[in-house]
């Protein structure tokens, strides 16, 4: 709700006449008053730094900037001593306040620096109504002392007020933002933690499945090794059979030679050797059958040996393939374990972030309390 400042300070119509009566004297003294003001404030390093920084930032010439401020202030004083606190006067006063803000001038310093202006203005009023005398000087000194002490008090009050107002505004602005931030962080961290847990579960499932695959690969390699051993043993047995067949073939050839010799001798013996010739023929036939059977066995043994060699080659290739699969599965298992560790690290980091957010919230609360 807007406040009527003029009514609050008790401004009366009679005040207009009193101020206008002083206007001519003020006009004569305003340059001296402004000169005293700048002499006072520019002697304070903080003020000089603020004005220099403003000129540097805005690319102003210092003397030109002060001359501009003086011109604005002189025109404002003309309205001041017209004694009409209308909207035009209020607008100009606010514009001067904006300029002070651009100069980085705080409210307390603005008020305190204004003490020299009021001190000089009161002196103009005293000189206007009271002739110069020792008593007049005492009145001016008393008024100056009152003004200085009053503005010291007012500057401290305004400084404390500004600080408290800034804290209050900070609370009003920061509290909803902090609450929203805390909720959002908690929500996001919850979502991220849930996603991390789900990912961790998925990776662990894959890892467990992979472990089963590794075991199956190892079992397959072991079975292939056993099969290769069995094939080697079968190959050795086949070679023994082939050797045995060779022996039978040799025996058959020798038997046929013996049967041939026996038949020849039986033929020489005539009628007496006829029975022996029959036996020799039977032995020869038996030897032929044994040789034919041995040859068939040899052929079959050769085929078996060739099949064993081919099977061994296939087993070797299968073993290499399974070993490659086992190696790949092992690498995948290592990768899954790395990913699982990374997810664990993410979960730990989320916990750290959550704790940091709580600590940050606590610090802000401590600032608000302070």
C-alpha positions as CSV (number, residue, x, y, z in Angstrom):
1,X,0.0,0.0,0.0
2,X,1.6,3.4,-1.1
3,X,2.4,5.8,1.8
4,X,2.0,9.6,1.5
5,X,5.5,10.6,2.5
6,X,4.7,14.3,2.6
7,X,1.9,13.6,5.1
8,X,4.0,11.3,7.1
9,X,6.7,14.0,7.7
10,X,4.0,16.5,8.5
11,X,4.5,18.9,5.5
12,X,2.2,21.9,5.7
13,X,1.2,24.6,3.3
14,X,3.1,27.1,5.4
15,X,6.2,25.2,4.8
16,X,6.0,26.2,1.1
17,X,6.2,29.9,2.0
18,X,9.1,29.3,4.4
19,X,11.1,27.5,1.8
20,X,10.5,30.0,-1.0
21,X,11.7,32.8,1.3
22,X,15.1,31.0,1.5
23,X,15.3,30.3,-2.3
24,X,17.3,33.4,-3.2
25,X,19.8,32.9,-0.5
26,X,20.1,29.2,-1.5
27,X,20.7,30.1,-5.1
28,X,23.6,32.3,-4.0
29,X,25.1,29.6,-1.8
30,X,24.4,26.4,-3.7
31,X,27.8,26.3,-5.4
32,X,29.6,26.7,-2.1
33,X,27.4,24.1,-0.5
34,X,28.0,21.6,-3.3
35,X,31.8,22.4,-3.1
36,X,31.8,21.7,0.6
37,X,29.9,18.4,-0.1
38,X,32.5,17.1,-2.6
39,X,35.4,18.3,-0.5
40,X,34.0,16.2,2.3
41,X,33.1,13.0,0.3
42,X,36.1,13.0,-2.0
43,X,38.3,13.1,1.0
44,X,36.9,9.6,1.9
45,X,38.7,6.9,0.0
46,X,35.7,4.7,-0.3
47,X,33.7,7.5,-2.0
48,X,36.5,8.4,-4.3
49,X,36.9,4.8,-5.3
50,X,33.2,4.4,-6.1
51,X,33.1,7.6,-8.2
52,X,36.3,6.6,-10.0
53,X,35.0,3.1,-10.7
54,X,31.7,4.5,-12.0
55,X,33.6,6.9,-14.4
56,X,35.8,4.0,-15.6
57,X,32.8,1.6,-16.1
58,X,30.6,4.2,-17.9
59,X,33.6,5.9,-19.6
60,X,32.9,9.3,-18.0
61,X,35.3,12.1,-17.4
62,X,35.5,12.7,-13.7
63,X,35.1,16.5,-13.8
64,X,32.4,16.3,-16.5
65,X,30.6,13.7,-14.4
66,X,30.7,15.9,-11.2
67,X,29.6,18.9,-13.3
68,X,26.6,16.9,-14.6
69,X,25.7,15.8,-11.0
70,X,25.9,19.4,-9.9
71,X,23.6,20.6,-12.6
72,X,21.0,17.9,-11.8
73,X,21.3,18.8,-8.1
74,X,21.0,22.5,-8.6
75,X,17.8,22.1,-10.7
76,X,16.4,19.7,-8.0
77,X,17.2,22.3,-5.3
78,X,15.2,24.9,-7.2
79,X,12.2,22.6,-7.0
80,X,13.1,21.8,-3.4
81,X,12.9,25.5,-2.3
82,X,9.7,26.0,-4.4
83,X,8.2,24.0,-1.5
84,X,6.0,21.8,-3.7
85,X,6.6,18.1,-3.1
86,X,4.6,17.1,-6.2
87,X,5.1,14.1,-8.5
88,X,7.7,16.0,-10.6
89,X,9.8,16.6,-7.5
90,X,9.4,13.0,-6.3
91,X,10.4,11.7,-9.8
92,X,13.6,13.8,-9.8
93,X,14.4,12.6,-6.3
94,X,14.0,9.0,-7.4
95,X,16.2,9.6,-10.5
96,X,19.0,11.0,-8.3
97,X,18.6,7.9,-6.2
98,X,19.1,5.7,-9.3
99,X,22.3,7.6,-10.1
100,X,23.6,7.0,-6.6
101,X,22.9,3.3,-7.1
102,X,24.9,3.3,-10.3
103,X,27.7,4.8,-8.3
104,X,27.5,1.8,-6.0
105,X,26.5,4.1,-3.1
106,X,24.8,2.3,-0.3
107,X,21.8,3.8,1.5
108,X,23.7,4.4,4.8
109,X,26.6,6.2,3.0
110,X,24.1,8.2,1.0
111,X,22.3,9.4,4.1
112,X,25.5,10.0,6.0
113,X,27.0,12.1,3.2
114,X,23.9,14.2,3.0
115,X,24.6,15.5,6.5
116,X,27.0,18.1,5.2
117,X,24.2,19.3,2.8
118,X,21.6,19.7,5.6
119,X,24.2,21.3,7.8
120,X,24.9,24.0,5.2
121,X,21.2,24.5,4.3
122,X,20.4,25.1,8.0
123,X,23.2,27.6,8.1
124,X,21.6,29.5,5.2
125,X,18.3,29.5,7.1
126,X,20.0,30.9,10.2
127,X,21.8,33.6,8.3
128,X,18.6,34.5,6.6
129,X,16.7,35.2,9.8
130,X,19.4,36.0,12.3
131,X,22.1,38.7,12.0
132,X,25.7,37.5,12.3
133,X,26.8,37.3,15.9
134,X,28.4,35.2,18.5
135,X,25.0,33.7,19.4
136,X,24.3,33.0,15.7
137,X,27.6,31.0,15.4
138,X,26.6,29.0,18.5
139,X,23.2,28.2,17.0
140,X,24.9,27.1,13.8
141,X,27.4,24.9,15.7
142,X,24.5,23.4,17.7
143,X,22.5,22.7,14.6
144,X,25.5,21.2,12.9
145,X,26.2,19.0,15.9
146,X,22.6,17.8,16.0
147,X,22.6,17.1,12.2
148,X,25.9,15.2,12.4
149,X,24.8,13.0,15.4
150,X,21.4,12.5,13.9
151,X,22.8,11.4,10.6
152,X,25.3,9.1,12.3
153,X,22.4,7.5,14.1
154,X,20.2,7.4,11.0
155,X,23.0,5.9,8.9
156,X,23.5,3.1,11.4
157,X,19.8,2.4,11.5
158,X,19.5,2.4,7.7
159,X,22.5,0.1,7.4
160,X,21.0,-2.4,9.9
161,X,17.7,-2.1,8.2
162,X,19.2,-2.7,4.7
163,X,21.0,-5.8,6.1
164,X,17.9,-7.1,7.7
165,X,15.8,-6.4,4.6
166,X,18.4,-8.1,2.4
167,X,18.3,-11.2,4.7
168,X,14.5,-11.2,4.7
169,X,14.4,-10.9,1.0
170,X,17.0,-13.6,0.6
171,X,14.9,-15.9,2.8
172,X,11.8,-15.1,0.8
173,X,13.5,-15.8,-2.5
174,X,15.9,-18.6,-1.5
175,X,13.6,-20.7,0.7
176,X,11.2,-21.7,-2.1
177,X,14.1,-22.2,-4.5
178,X,16.0,-24.3,-1.9
179,X,13.0,-26.4,-1.2
180,X,12.3,-26.9,-4.9
181,X,16.0,-27.6,-5.5
182,X,16.1,-30.1,-2.6
183,X,12.9,-31.9,-3.9
184,X,14.3,-31.9,-7.5
185,X,17.7,-33.2,-6.4
186,X,16.0,-35.9,-4.2
187,X,13.7,-36.9,-7.1
188,X,16.6,-37.0,-9.6
189,X,18.9,-38.9,-7.2
190,X,16.1,-41.3,-6.5
191,X,15.5,-41.9,-10.2
192,X,19.2,-42.3,-10.8
193,X,19.6,-44.6,-7.8
194,X,16.7,-46.7,-9.0
195,X,18.2,-46.9,-12.5
196,X,21.6,-47.7,-11.1
197,X,20.1,-50.5,-9.0
198,X,18.2,-51.9,-12.0
199,X,21.3,-51.7,-14.1
200,X,23.3,-53.4,-11.4
201,X,20.8,-56.2,-11.2
202,X,20.8,-56.6,-14.9
203,X,24.6,-56.7,-15.1
204,X,24.8,-59.2,-12.2
205,X,22.2,-61.4,-14.0
206,X,24.3,-61.3,-17.1
207,X,27.4,-62.0,-15.0
208,X,25.8,-65.0,-13.4
209,X,24.6,-66.3,-16.8
210,X,28.1,-65.7,-18.1
211,X,29.6,-67.7,-15.3
212,X,27.4,-70.6,-16.3
213,X,28.5,-70.2,-19.9
214,X,32.1,-70.2,-18.8
215,X,31.5,-73.4,-16.8
216,X,29.8,-75.0,-19.8
217,X,32.6,-74.0,-22.1
218,X,35.1,-75.5,-19.7
219,X,33.0,-78.7,-19.5
220,X,32.8,-78.8,-23.3
221,X,36.6,-78.4,-23.5
222,X,37.0,-81.2,-21.0
223,X,34.6,-83.5,-23.0
224,X,36.4,-82.7,-26.2
225,X,39.7,-83.5,-24.6
226,X,38.3,-86.9,-23.4
227,X,36.9,-87.5,-26.9
228,X,40.3,-86.7,-28.4
229,X,41.9,-89.2,-26.0
230,X,39.4,-91.8,-26.9
231,X,40.0,-91.2,-30.6
232,X,43.7,-91.5,-30.1
233,X,43.2,-94.8,-28.3
234,X,40.8,-96.0,-31.0
235,X,43.5,-95.0,-33.6
236,X,46.0,-97.1,-31.7
237,X,43.7,-100.1,-31.6
238,X,43.0,-99.7,-35.4
239,X,46.8,-99.7,-36.0
240,X,47.0,-102.9,-33.9
241,X,44.3,-104.4,-36.0
242,X,46.0,-103.4,-39.2
243,X,49.2,-105.0,-37.9
244,X,47.4,-108.1,-37.0
245,X,45.8,-108.2,-40.4
246,X,49.2,-108.0,-41.9
247,X,50.3,-111.0,-39.8
248,X,47.2,-112.9,-41.0
249,X,48.0,-112.0,-44.6
250,X,51.5,-113.2,-44.2
251,X,50.4,-116.4,-42.6
252,X,47.8,-116.9,-45.4
253,X,50.5,-116.4,-48.1
254,X,52.8,-118.8,-46.4
255,X,50.0,-121.3,-46.0
256,X,49.1,-121.1,-49.7
257,X,52.8,-121.7,-50.5
258,X,52.8,-124.7,-48.2
259,X,49.5,-126.0,-49.7
260,X,51.0,-125.5,-53.2
261,X,54.1,-127.5,-52.2
262,X,51.9,-130.1,-50.6
263,X,49.8,-130.5,-53.8
264,X,53.0,-130.8,-55.9
265,X,54.3,-133.5,-53.6
266,X,50.9,-135.2,-53.6
267,X,50.9,-135.3,-57.4
268,X,54.3,-136.9,-57.4
269,X,53.1,-139.5,-54.9
270,X,50.4,-140.6,-57.3
271,X,47.5,-142.7,-55.9
272,X,49.1,-142.5,-52.5
273,X,49.1,-138.8,-52.3
274,X,45.5,-138.3,-53.5
275,X,44.1,-137.8,-50.0
276,X,46.9,-135.5,-49.1
277,X,46.2,-133.5,-52.2
278,X,42.6,-133.1,-51.1
279,X,43.7,-131.8,-47.7
280,X,46.2,-129.4,-49.4
281,X,43.4,-128.1,-51.6
282,X,41.2,-127.5,-48.6
283,X,44.1,-125.7,-46.8
284,X,44.7,-123.6,-49.8
285,X,41.0,-122.6,-50.1
286,X,41.0,-121.8,-46.4
287,X,44.1,-119.7,-46.8
288,X,42.5,-117.9,-49.7
289,X,39.4,-117.2,-47.6
290,X,41.6,-116.0,-44.7
291,X,43.6,-113.7,-47.0
292,X,40.4,-112.3,-48.5
293,X,38.9,-111.7,-45.1
294,X,42.1,-110.1,-43.9
295,X,42.1,-107.8,-46.9
296,X,38.5,-106.8,-46.2
297,X,39.5,-106.2,-42.6
298,X,42.5,-104.1,-43.7
299,X,40.3,-102.0,-46.0
300,X,37.7,-101.5,-43.2
301,X,40.5,-100.7,-40.7
302,X,42.0,-98.2,-43.2
303,X,38.6,-96.6,-43.6
304,X,38.2,-96.5,-39.8
305,X,41.6,-94.9,-39.4
306,X,40.8,-92.3,-42.0
307,X,37.5,-91.5,-40.2
308,X,39.4,-91.3,-36.9
309,X,41.9,-88.8,-38.5
310,X,39.0,-86.7,-39.9
311,X,37.2,-86.9,-36.5
312,X,40.4,-85.8,-34.7
313,X,40.8,-82.9,-37.1
314,X,37.1,-81.9,-36.4
315,X,37.7,-82.3,-32.7
316,X,40.8,-80.1,-32.8
317,X,38.8,-77.4,-34.7
318,X,36.0,-77.7,-32.2
319,X,38.4,-77.4,-29.3
320,X,39.9,-74.3,-30.8
321,X,36.5,-72.8,-31.3
322,X,35.3,-73.6,-27.8
323,X,38.6,-72.2,-26.4
324,X,38.0,-69.0,-28.4
325,X,34.4,-68.9,-27.1
326,X,35.7,-69.5,-23.6
327,X,38.2,-66.7,-24.0
328,X,35.6,-64.3,-25.3
329,X,33.2,-65.3,-22.5
330,X,36.0,-64.7,-20.0
331,X,36.7,-61.3,-21.4
332,X,33.0,-60.5,-21.3
333,X,32.9,-61.6,-17.7
334,X,35.8,-59.3,-16.9
335,X,33.9,-56.5,-18.7
336,X,30.8,-57.2,-16.8
337,X,32.7,-57.2,-13.5
338,X,34.2,-53.8,-14.5
339,X,30.7,-52.5,-15.3
340,X,29.4,-53.8,-12.1
341,X,32.2,-52.0,-10.2
342,X,31.4,-48.8,-12.2
343,X,27.7,-49.0,-11.2
344,X,28.8,-49.5,-7.6
345,X,30.9,-46.4,-8.0
346,X,27.9,-44.5,-9.4
347,X,25.8,-45.6,-6.5
348,X,28.5,-44.4,-4.1
349,X,28.8,-41.0,-6.0
350,X,25.0,-40.7,-5.8
351,X,25.2,-41.2,-2.1
352,X,27.9,-38.5,-1.8
353,X,25.9,-36.1,-4.0
354,X,22.8,-36.7,-1.8
355,X,24.9,-36.0,1.3
356,X,26.3,-32.9,-0.3
357,X,22.8,-31.7,-1.1
358,X,21.8,-32.2,2.5
359,X,24.9,-30.3,3.7
360,X,24.2,-27.5,1.3
361,X,20.7,-27.3,2.5
362,X,22.0,-27.2,6.1
363,X,24.4,-24.4,5.2
364,X,21.6,-22.3,3.7
365,X,19.5,-22.9,6.7
366,X,22.4,-21.7,8.9
367,X,22.7,-18.6,6.8
368,X,18.9,-18.0,7.1
369,X,19.1,-18.4,10.8
370,X,22.1,-16.0,11.0
